[in-house]
Amino acid sequence: MKEDLKKKIDEIENCISDIGWDLEDVQKELDNINNLIEQSEKGSIKDIDNFKRELKREGLYSEKLDDFIEEYMIYYNN
C-alpha cells in the first residue's frame, strides 16, 4: 500500500513537471506570436488620409494610385 502511494505520488509529480514544460513551450509560442504582431503593426499604415497627404506633398500622388489604395484597403486590409 505504501509503495503504491509513493508510486502514485511520483507519477503525479512527473505529470506536473510535464505540464510545466508544456506551459513554458506555450508561453514561448505566445511570445513569438505577439512579436510577429508587433512587427507587422510597425510597418502598417494607420492613417490613410495622412498617407495620401504625404504622397501629395512628395509629388507621388495620382488618381490611379488613389484608386489602387482604395481597392487595397477594401480587399487586403482586414
N, C-alpha and C positions, 0 to 999 in steps of 0.2 A: 504494500500500500504506500509506504513512504517513498520507495523508489519510483512508483508510478507518478506520484505527485511531483517529485523532483524532475522527472522526465517531462511532465506536462508544463512545469514552470520553464524549463529550458526551451521547449517548443514555443511557448508564448513569448519569451524574451527574443527568440530568433525572429518570430513574426514581427514584433515591434521594431526590431532592428531593420528588417527588410522594408517595413513601411517607412521608416525614417529615411532610408536611402531613396526610396521611390519619391517621397516628398521633396527631397533635395533635387532629384532629377527634374521633377515637375517645376519646381521653383526656377531652376536654371532655364528651362524651356520658356516659362513665362517671361523671364528677364530678357531672353533673346527676342521674343515676340514684341515686347514693349520697346526694345531698342530699335527694331525694324520699323515700328510705327512712328517713333520719334524721328528717325532718319527720313522716312517718307514725307512726314509733315514739314520738315525743314525745307525741303525742295519744292513744296507746293505753293501755289498762288492762292492767297486767301481773299484778296480784294481785287476782283476782276476789273472794276471801274478804275481803280488806281493803276492796275497793269496797263490798261488801254491808254490812260493819261500819260504814263511813262513812255509807251510806244510812240504816241503822238509827239511828245517832247523830243524824243530821239530821232524823229523823222521816219520811223519804221511802220507807222500805222497805215492801213489801207482798208477799204471796204471789204475786199476779198479776205484779208486777214481777220477782220471783224466777223465775217460770216463763218470762217473756219473756227474761230474761238467759240462762237455761239454753238455751232454743231458739236464741237468737242465737249463743251460743258453739258450739253444735253445727253450725249451718248456715253461719255467716258468718265465723267467726274461725278461719281456717286457719293 
